[in-house]
């Protein structure tokens, strides 16, 4: 049995793949319940003039931003958008 690693470094095996396939092919189908509640992310309709902005942050500022997003159960991008909208 082979061992694999996903892009995030999480290991999985052929047995996992077989189990996932069985769930997907069952009458119940894939529910995604193990993923937990969804979080808001990129808005579905953001407009034609939307462009990404790259900002370099030191570790302290990045940690504050991550904490803010985690506390508000949102993404870092959404937290930044909300902070800008609050100005």
C-alpha positions, 0 to 999 in steps of 0.5 A: 500500500502506497503512502502519499502526501497532499499539498499541505503535507497531510499524509494519506494512503490507498485505503483513504482513497478507497474510503473516499471513493466509496463515500462518493459513490454511495447513495448519500454522496459527499456531504463535506461535513468533516470540513465544518462551517463555511467561511466568507471569502472572495465575494461572488461578484466583485466587479470588473475593476478588481485587482489584487494588492500585495502588502508585506507585513512583519511577523507581528502585524501578520499575527495580529491580522490572523488573530483578527480574522480568526476571532471574527471567523473570516478570511484574512482577505475579508478582514482587510476588506472590512477594515478598509470599508470601516475607514 
